Amino acid sequence: MPTERNVGGTDRIVRAVLAAVCTVLAVSALRAGRRSLGTVAALAAVGLGFNTVTCFCGLNKALGIDTTGDGE
């Protein structure tokens, strides 16, 4: 079942960068023994990565936001 696209352009790039930052934060926090922060950062990285790859965001859909026309 294909999902509709509602993430594109600059929004997608920002999400990809934030996913990378959250991944680094998660690894650093987990290495330092800060499991709660590491887990939250890892979950954020997975969510943002999902948004980047699939070009779909459930929150955008709920709020009626569509950025597919931005920057393309």
MODELLER restraints for C-alpha pairs under 7 A, 6 or more apart:
rsr = mdl.restraints
at = mdl.atoms
rsr.add(forms.Gaussian(group=physical.xy_distance, feature=features.Distance(at['CA:4:A'], at['CA:56:A']), mean=6.73, stdev=0.5))
rsr.add(forms.Gaussian(group=physical.xy_distance, feature=features.Distance(at['CA:5:A'], at['CA:55:A']), mean=5.27, stdev=0.5))
rsr.add(forms.Gaussian(group=physical.xy_distance, feature=features.Distance(at['CA:5:A'], at['CA:56:A']), mean=5.06, stdev=0.5))
rsr.add(forms.Gaussian(group=physical.xy_distance, feature=features.Distance(at['CA:5:A'], at['CA:68:A']), mean=6.96, stdev=0.5))
rsr.add(forms.Gaussian(group=physical.xy_distance, feature=features.Distance(at['CA:6:A'], at['CA:55:A']), mean=6.16, stdev=0.5))
rsr.add(forms.Gaussian(group=physical.xy_distance, feature=features.Distance(at['CA:6:A'], at['CA:56:A']), mean=5.24, stdev=0.5))
rsr.add(forms.Gaussian(group=physical.xy_distance, feature=features.Distance(at['CA:6:A'], at['CA:57:A']), mean=6.60, stdev=0.5))
rsr.add(forms.Gaussian(group=physical.xy_distance, feature=features.Distance(at['CA:6:A'], at['CA:60:A']), mean=6.96, stdev=0.5))
rsr.add(forms.Gaussian(group=physical.xy_distance, feature=features.Distance(at['CA:6:A'], at['CA:66:A']), mean=4.50, stdev=0.5))
rsr.add(forms.Gaussian(group=physical.xy_distance, feature=features.Distance(at['CA:6:A'], at['CA:67:A']), mean=5.73, stdev=0.5))
rsr.add(forms.Gaussian(group=physical.xy_distance, feature=features.Distance(at['CA:6:A'], at['CA:68:A']), mean=5.49, stdev=0.5))
rsr.add(forms.Gaussian(group=physical.xy_distance, feature=features.Distance(at['CA:7:A'], at['CA:55:A']), mean=4.65, stdev=0.5))
rsr.add(forms.Gaussian(group=physical.xy_distance, feature=features.Distance(at['CA:7:A'], at['CA:56:A']), mean=5.48, stdev=0.5))
rsr.add(forms.Gaussian(group=physical.xy_distance, feature=features.Distance(at['CA:7:A'], at['CA:57:A']), mean=6.65, stdev=0.5))
rsr.add(forms.Gaussian(group=physical.xy_distance, feature=features.Distance(at['CA:7:A'], at['CA:66:A']), mean=6.33, stdev=0.5))
rsr.add(forms.Gaussian(group=physical.xy_distance, feature=features.Distance(at['CA:7:A'], at['CA:67:A']), mean=5.12, stdev=0.5))
rsr.add(forms.Gaussian(group=physical.xy_distance, feature=features.Distance(at['CA:7:A'], at['CA:68:A']), mean=5.21, stdev=0.5))
rsr.add(forms.Gaussian(group=physical.xy_distance, feature=features.Distance(at['CA:8:A'], at['CA:55:A']), mean=6.31, stdev=0.5))
rsr.add(forms.Gaussian(group=physical.xy_distance, feature=features.Distance(at['CA:8:A'], at['CA:67:A']), mean=5.36, stdev=0.5))
rsr.add(forms.Gaussian(group=physical.xy_distance, feature=features.Distance(at['CA:8:A'], at['CA:68:A']), mean=4.04, stdev=0.5))
rsr.add(forms.Gaussian(group=physical.xy_distance, feature=features.Distance(at['CA:8:A'], at['CA:69:A']), mean=6.84, stdev=0.5))
rsr.add(forms.Gaussian(group=physical.xy_distance, feature=features.Distance(at['CA:8:A'], at['CA:70:A']), mean=6.53, stdev=0.5))
rsr.add(forms.Gaussian(group=physical.xy_distance, feature=features.Distance(at['CA:9:A'], at['CA:68:A']), mean=6.26, stdev=0.5))
rsr.add(forms.Gaussian(group=physical.xy_distance, feature=features.Distance(at['CA:9:A'], at['CA:70:A']), mean=5.17, stdev=0.5))
rsr.add(forms.Gaussian(group=physical.xy_distance, feature=features.Distance(at['CA:9:A'], at['CA:71:A']), mean=4.60, stdev=0.5))
rsr.add(forms.Gaussian(group=physical.xy_distance, feature=features.Distance(at['CA:9:A'], at['CA:72:A']), mean=5.55, stdev=0.5))
rsr.add(forms.Gaussian(group=physical.xy_distance, feature=features.Distance(at['CA:10:A'], at['CA:70:A']), mean=6.59, stdev=0.5))
rsr.add(forms.Gaussian(group=physical.xy_distance, feature=features.Distance(at['CA:10:A'], at['CA:71:A']), mean=5.91, stdev=0.5))
rsr.add(forms.Gaussian(group=physical.xy_distance, feature=features.Distance(at['CA:11:A'], at['CA:67:A']), mean=6.78, stdev=0.5))
rsr.add(forms.Gaussian(group=physical.xy_distance, feature=features.Distance(at['CA:12:A'], at['CA:52:A']), mean=5.40, stdev=0.5))
rsr.add(forms.Gaussian(group=physical.xy_distance, feature=features.Distance(at['CA:15:A'], at['CA:48:A']), mean=5.60, stdev=0.5))
rsr.add(forms.Gaussian(group=physical.xy_distance, feature=features.Distance(at['CA:15:A'], at['CA:52:A']), mean=6.13, stdev=0.5))
rsr.add(forms.Gaussian(group=physical.xy_distance, feature=features.Distance(at['CA:16:A'], at['CA:48:A']), mean=6.77, stdev=0.5))
rsr.add(forms.Gaussian(group=physical.xy_distance, feature=features.Distance(at['CA:16:A'], at['CA:49:A']), mean=6.23, stdev=0.5))
rsr.add(forms.Gaussian(group=physical.xy_distance, feature=features.Distance(at['CA:16:A'], at['CA:52:A']), mean=5.86, stdev=0.5))
rsr.add(forms.Gaussian(group=physical.xy_distance, feature=features.Distance(at['CA:19:A'], at['CA:45:A']), mean=4.31, stdev=0.5))
rsr.add(forms.Gaussian(group=physical.xy_distance, feature=features.Distance(at['CA:19:A'], at['CA:48:A']), mean=5.32, stdev=0.5))
rsr.add(forms.Gaussian(group=physical.xy_distance, feature=features.Distance(at['CA:19:A'], at['CA:49:A']), mean=5.64, stdev=0.5))
rsr.add(forms.Gaussian(group=physical.xy_distance, feature=features.Distance(at['CA:20:A'], at['CA:45:A']), mean=6.89, stdev=0.5))
rsr.add(forms.Gaussian(group=physical.xy_distance, feature=features.Distance(at['CA:22:A'], at['CA:41:A']), mean=5.21, stdev=0.5))
rsr.add(forms.Gaussian(group=physical.xy_distance, feature=features.Distance(at['CA:22:A'], at['CA:42:A']), mean=6.49, stdev=0.5))
rsr.add(forms.Gaussian(group=physical.xy_distance, feature=features.Distance(at['CA:22:A'], at['CA:44:A']), mean=6.59, stdev=0.5))
rsr.add(forms.Gaussian(group=physical.xy_distance, feature=features.Distance(at['CA:22:A'], at['CA:45:A']), mean=5.13, stdev=0.5))
rsr.add(forms.Gaussian(group=physical.xy_distance, feature=features.Distance(at['CA:23:A'], at['CA:41:A']), mean=6.73, stdev=0.5))
rsr.add(forms.Gaussian(group=physical.xy_distance, feature=features.Distance(at['CA:23:A'], at['CA:42:A']), mean=5.95, stdev=0.5))
rsr.add(forms.Gaussian(group=physical.xy_distance, feature=features.Distance(at['CA:23:A'], at['CA:45:A']), mean=5.61, stdev=0.5))
rsr.add(forms.Gaussian(group=physical.xy_distance, feature=features.Distance(at['CA:25:A'], at['CA:38:A']), mean=6.98, stdev=0.5))
rsr.add(forms.Gaussian(group=physical.xy_distance, feature=features.Distance(at['CA:25:A'], at['CA:41:A']), mean=6.42, stdev=0.5))
rsr.add(forms.Gaussian(group=physical.xy_distance, feature=features.Distance(at['CA:26:A'], at['CA:38:A']), mean=4.13, stdev=0.5))
rsr.add(forms.Gaussian(group=physical.xy_distance, feature=features.Distance(at['CA:26:A'], at['CA:39:A']), mean=6.70, stdev=0.5))
rsr.add(forms.Gaussian(group=physical.xy_distance, feature=features.Distance(at['CA:26:A'], at['CA:41:A']), mean=4.94, stdev=0.5))
rsr.add(forms.Gaussian(group=physical.xy_distance, feature=features.Distance(at['CA:26:A'], at['CA:42:A']), mean=5.25, stdev=0.5))
rsr.add(forms.Gaussian(group=physical.xy_distance, feature=features.Distance(at['CA:27:A'], at['CA:38:A']), mean=6.65, stdev=0.5))
rsr.add(forms.Gaussian(group=physical.xy_distance, feature=features.Distance(at['CA:29:A'], at['CA:35:A']), mean=6.76, stdev=0.5))
rsr.add(forms.Gaussian(group=physical.xy_distance, feature=features.Distance(at['CA:29:A'], at['CA:37:A']), mean=6.26, stdev=0.5))
rsr.add(forms.Gaussian(group=physical.xy_distance, feature=features.Distance(at['CA:29:A'], at['CA:38:A']), mean=4.85, stdev=0.5))
rsr.add(forms.Gaussian(group=physical.xy_distance, feature=features.Distance(at['CA:30:A'], at['CA:38:A']), mean=5.05, stdev=0.5))
rsr.add(forms.Gaussian(group=physical.xy_distance, feature=features.Distance(at['CA:51:A'], at['CA:57:A']), mean=5.51, stdev=0.5))
rsr.add(forms.Gaussian(group=physical.xy_distance, feature=features.Distance(at['CA:60:A'], at['CA:66:A']), mean=6.73, stdev=0.5))
